[in-house]
Amino acid sequence: MLAAYHMRQLGGDLFRSTVRFVIAMFLFCSTLHAFATGVLYAYLAHAINGVVVHIHDTKSKSHLTQSEIILGQLLHIDNESDGGEAAYITKLTQNDVPLSTALEALLLVEDLFFILSAYWIFLLSRELFKLAMRTLDRGEQSEKATILKYVSRGWLIVGLFVGTRVVIVIVQHGYNRTYKYFSFMELGGLLFSIFYTTGALVVLRFSGRKHEHIHGVVMASPLYRRLKLLMIVCAIFTLPYCFLQVGLLCMPQDQVDAIPDFLVGIVTMLYYLFGAAQALVMGGSQQCCIRMLSPIISTQVRNSPEWANLRANRRLDSYAIYETTAPPDKPVFVNTDIEGSSALWAQKAPESILDTAQDLHDDLLRSLLPKYNGYEITTAGDAFQLAFHRIPDAVNYCLEVQLELLQVRWPSKLEGLVPSVKTEVALGLKPQLLFRGIRVRMGIHDTNVSEEGNLIMQTHRVTGKALYIGASEYIGREIGDVGFGGQIIISRRVAAWLQTNDNASRITTPIRLDYYGMQPIHQLDIDIELYEITPKVLKMRRKIFRRRMASNISDESAFGTDTDDPPLEDCCFDVEYTCQRTPTSRFREKMPTVIWQTIGDR
């Protein structure tokens, strides 16, 4: 309950993620099982105590029913280290005398929540395993459909369980004879869940999913770690209880007392702490601890900058990694691609090195998306197509990616496999690292209906992701293919936006804006004017780019002969874009109308 409360306080939505919902349902059923067991034991203690008091008052057993006599014999206080006190549930259900209606109802409820706990813990292991093996996002609708499917199956289990038990009680005039066999089934279900988790860990370990690349660092996979903690908690808190219960159920009634009380008590206590331990390892975080400790932290500590930074950092970690951004209505497209990827993958290097480099690249690009409210449209090999709500978000994202690529811990054997992964340093009084590891070219292009026609937004049937179709999307992809690795190419409208002083102040990294050239888009029969932006700390990259462009001037992929750099003040930012060749009216008419934000909203 405490975990659910803090999840709610931290802005969690149980129905947005199947894993979250399954965790919540497991904790809920585990709580109800513990509560039902507590009520059962309290009822038994009260009933037995009443029988003992009655016997003591009357000094005779003649007025007691056979059921009451058996209840009185179950809990006989003695000084022996046997199972006379702790194992009386097993002895009670092995007796041929029918139980009371209230006791049978309590046993039914306890067993029901026990089997539901086993059901949800199995689904939790299964979902974590599937997430660790696949990176495909189901999409919001598919997540809700999966949750509905799991809930429906849960209700089916409830119906079958209750219906079967009620029929058995009516037909056999009691619950005792079948309790043992149903208990075997319930314990078998829980053991299956534990062994499934163990098997999932083995599969993940030998399939190379034990480690992941997060923020450019190779570390243990969070999902693998969660599964491992889940297995450890199950092994410590539930396995002893399962084996003990199987042993007690297999033993004759007159031999149950051979099991020491303290052993039965410790194992039972551990089992009923299982839910609390699971809540701690699955839902515990530093942010939760901060929230819980906040009321008792001194004012001096709460007002310190260190405490404020800690809370801010944890809040960012809690939200940024898991929160998703809605697809923008008027997207600013960012297309990325790894330079020389085909040549790199053609090398006879160990496959693990290339896979590691690819994962580091993918994780870095994805990890920075939430910070700038970005949306991942699709990936094709090593190319990403992204969408941002505003131009400054797209520009800041690209700049940070270029800087962070220099800090990634690339595999040492990746160095120099092909020229595009060779480390380059600008010499000087203070050498500046220019390139290191994989080089990524990036292109930025915004959407404009009046100049480039309408844009269609569709939803992918499998992933649930938004897809865009139109001239703006096509131009954005073309721009993403223009530059060299490490270069950020932007269209004229984005450059004009950056030229405004008020807008330039929203770019967090100092940049240099330069004219790049004209690029024909033959498919649309237009020419686009391109510019490049470079972080000032990496301004020496421009010399490398110009030198490479000069060497490739005869290639058909180059812009042409006009590659000189006109001064920024001479760039015609005030010239209408339509003075160049623009999409034909026939092409525009084929594009349906959509509703856009105004440029002032960007």
Buried (B, 14 or more C-beta within 10 A) or exposed (E): EBBBEBBEEBEBEBEBBBBBBBBBBBBBBBBBBBEBBEEBBEBBEEBBEEBBEBBEEEEEEEEBEEBBEBBBBBBEEEEEEBBBBBBBBBBBBBBEBBBBEEBBBBBBBBBBBBBBBBBBBBBBBBBBBBBBBEEEBBBEEBBBEBBEEBEEEBEEBBEEBEEEBEEBBEEEEBBBBBBBEBBBEBBEBBBEBBEBBBEBBEEBEEEEBBBBBBBBEBEEBBBBBBBBBBBEBBEEBBBBBBEBBBEBBEBEBEEBBEBBBEBBBBBBEBBBBBBBBBBBBBBEBEBBEBBEEEEEEEEEEEEEEEBEEBBEEBBEEBEEEEEEBEBBBBBBBBBBBBBBBEEBBEEEBEEEBBBBBBBBBBBBBBBBBBEBBBBBBBBEEBBBBBBBBBBBBBBBBBBBBBEBBBBBEBBEBBEEBBBBBBEBEBEEEEEBEBBBBBBBBBBBBBBBBEBBBBBEBEEEEEBBBBBBBBBBBBBBBBBBBBBBBBBBBBBBBBBBBBBEEEBBEBBEBEBBBBBBBBBBBEEBEBBBBBBBBBBEBBBBBBEBBBEEBEEEEEEEEBBEEEBEEEEBEEBEBEEEBEEBEBBBEEBBEEBEEBEBEEEEEB
